[in-house]
Amino acid sequence: MSNEITKSNASNKIGFTSYITSNTITKKINGIIGDEKRGARFISGMVSAVNANPALKKCDPQSIISGALLGESLNLSPSPQLGQYYLVPYNDKSRGPIATYQMGYKGYIQLAIRSGQYKKLNVLAIKEGELIKYDPLNEEIEVQLIEDEEKRESAKTIGYYAMFEYVNGFRKTMYWSKSRMEKHALQYSKGYAKKSGYTFWEKDFDAMAYKTMLRQLISKWGVMSVDMQQAFEGDMAVINEDGSKDYVDNGDDFVVVEEPKEVSLDEI
């Protein structure tokens, strides 16, 4: 462990750009990606992403690269504006600042679409006054959506609905109340429970709820492609150089440092 920490501290001192553009790391990345031009784009994208986030600059470079390589293997974009996945800085009590890989709900949607199994896939916030009835036994929902888009946007959210339909006609739906989602967030996000002010739950609760609904729905009843399985396994994890994963909300060793300001989501 001490050797790994020393190595990490040394790489932090020389800076992320110098570290990732060194011959050794560049060669390693190109070998993993399998294409020098794609590798060059990957490195350029990572340099830009880290330079745009001061908190990431302080993180162990290898944790940034490992997380980004998972996103690259899934053909997902790290752009916060697209909301497919994020590299979020946490403070590990033993290793110091470290980057975690966190899926966005739009990333899950992309992977589901690519599987070719889904005819329909939707997740939606239900507003006050819209829900007439939800029958969990027959999985049927009756709602009267607010037609005025601006009024609907400003209306209070009371719950969340998600559904999918396969091309073969198999269909599943799910509805959670806002209070149930709140309990879930408090149980699975230590940062949110502490009201740290930096968690995605606090910055964009609805987007986090969308992700939760999709994870719950797809993991229990959906088609899990290889890419989808990798995304589920990597979500909310520090991805180590050997491929092993440490999950940030499984204990108190990790404390959130700062999440992307262009936030659009996240969760477990």
N, C-alpha and C positions, 0 to 999 in steps of 0.2 A: 504493500500500500504506500509506504513512504517513497519508494522509487517513482510510483505513478504520480504522486503529488508533486515531487520535485520536477518531474518531466513537464507536468501541467503548468507549474509556476514559471518554469523557464520559457515555455512557449507563450505564456501570457505577456512576459516582459518584452519579447521581440515583436509583439503585435500580431493580430490575426492575419492581416494581409501578407506580412512576411512569412508567417507560418504556412499558410495555405498555398502560397506561390513558390515555396521552396521546392527544389528538384525532387526530394524524397516524397513529399506529400503529393505533389502534382502527379508524379509517376504512379503513386498508389491509387489516387483518385481515377486516373485514366484507365488503370488496370481493372478497377471495379466497374466503372461505367462502360468500358469497352470501346470507346470512341474518343479520339483526342479532341475533335471539334466540339463534341457534346461536353466533354470534360472541361474544356476552356470556357464554355458558356456557363457551366455549373459553377466554376471557380469565380468567374466574373460576377455572377448573380449573388453568390455568397458574400463576396467582398462588399457589394453594394448594400445587401441586407444588413450586414453587421455594422457598416459605417453609418447606417441610418438609425441604429438603435444603440445608444451609449451603454445600456445595461448589458447587451450582448457582447460588447467589446471586452468586458471584464470576465466573461465566461471561459471555461476550459475550451480551447479551440476544437479539440477532438470531439467533444460532446455536440458542438455545433455541426461539425462535418458529418458525424454519424446520423444525427437527426435529419439533416438535409439530404443525405444519401437515401434514407428511407423514403422521403418525399419524392426524390428523383426516380427511384425504382417504381413508385406507384404512378409516375407521370403526373404529379400534382404540383401546383405552383405555390411558392412560399409568399406570394404577394398578399399582404393584409387586405387589400381591396377586393381580391377574389375570395378570400375566406376559406380556402381549401385546407391549409394546414398552417401552423405557427411554430416558431421556435421561441419558447418562453423562458426567460432567465429565472432560475431559482437559486437559493443559497443552500448548499449542502454543508452541514456542520463539519464534515470530515474533509471534503474536497474544495470547499469554497464555491464561488459562483459557477453555475453549470446550466447548460441549456437542455430543456425538455422538449420532446416532440408532442405536439397537440393537434389532433384532427379538428377541422371545422365541419359543420354540418353540410356545407356545400361540397366538401371533399367526399363525404359519404354518398351524397347524391350522385356525384360524378362516377364513383366506382360502381354504384348500383346500375346506372345507365349503361356503362360499358359492358356489364355482364350479359346484356341482351335478354335478360329474363323478365324484366319489369315492363309491363305495358303502361302502368300508372304508378306514380309515387308522389305523395304530397304530405306536407306538414303545415299546420296552420294554427295561429292563435285564435281562440274563440273569445269574443268580446261580450261584455255585459249586455244582457237582453237578447242575445242571438241564440243561445241554446234552448231548445224546446224539450228535447229528450235524447238521452243516449241509452241504448239497450245493450249492455255488455254481453248478454247471453247470445243474442243474434248479431251482435256487432253492427247495429244500425244506429245512425245518428240523424237527428232532425234539427236543423238550424234555419234561422232566417237571418242571413247576413245583412249587415248595415250597408246600404247601397252607396251612400255618400263616402267616397274614399277618405276624405280628410276627417270626417266625423268618426269613421271606423278606426283610423289610425290613432286618434286621440282618446278613444273609448278605453275603459278599464278592461284588462285581460282577466278572464275568470278561469281559463283552462286551455288545454292544448290537444289537438287532434292530429293523428297521423294515420296514413293508410297506404297500402300498396296492392297492386293487382298484377299477377304474372300474365305472360302472354297466353298461358294455358287456361286462364280464367280463375285460378286460385286467388282468393282475396282475404286480406286481414286488415283490421282497423284497431285503433287504440285511442282512448281518451283519458287524460289525467286532469284533475282539477289543479288550479293554481296552488292551493295549499299543499296538495300532494307533491307537486314539483318543488315547492319550497322546502319541504321535509327532506326530499331527496338531495337537494343542494347542500343543506346543512349536514347531512349524514356523510356525503362523499367528498365534499370540498372543505378541508380544514381552513383554508384561507378565507372562504366565504363565511364559515362559522365564526371566525375571529373578526370578521368585518374589516379586513386589512385595507380595503379600498383599491386593491390592485387586481382582484380576480375578474375573470370574464363574467362570472355570475353577477357581479355588482355593476359592471359596465354595460352589459347587454344581456339581461336575464332571458328575454324571449329567444334570442339566438342560441343560448345555451340550452334552453328548454327544447328547441327544435332538434338539436343534436342528441339530447337525451332520448327524445321520443323515437328518433330514427335508430339509435343504438338498441333501444329496448325492443323495437318492432322487428328489426332485421336480425338481431342476434337470436331471438326466440323462434321466429317463423320464416325468416328470409333465406334466400339462396346466398351462401357465403362463398364467394369466389376466393381464389388464393390471395388476390390483392386485398380483398375485403378482410380476410383473416389477418393478414399482415398489418393492416391499418388498425384493426381492433387491438391487436397485441401490442402495437407500438404506441397507442394513444396514451397520453399523460405519463410517458416514461422518459427517463434518461437512458439513451441507448449507448451502451458501452462499446469500446473498440472491438471486443470479442463477440459482440452481438447480444450479450446478456442485457437485461433491462431492470432498472430500478424505478418503481412507481412512486411518484412524488407524494401522493395522498395516502400512502399505506403506513405512514408514520410521521413523527415530528422532526425527522432529520432534514426536511426540506422546508424552506420558507420562501415564498414568492418575493422576487426582487422588484420586477416591473414588467408588465405585459404590454404588448404593442398598443400604441395610442390609437391606431386606425382600426381599433377593435371591431369585431363583428360576431364574436362568440367564445365558447368552449367548456369542457367538462370531462367527467369520466362516465 
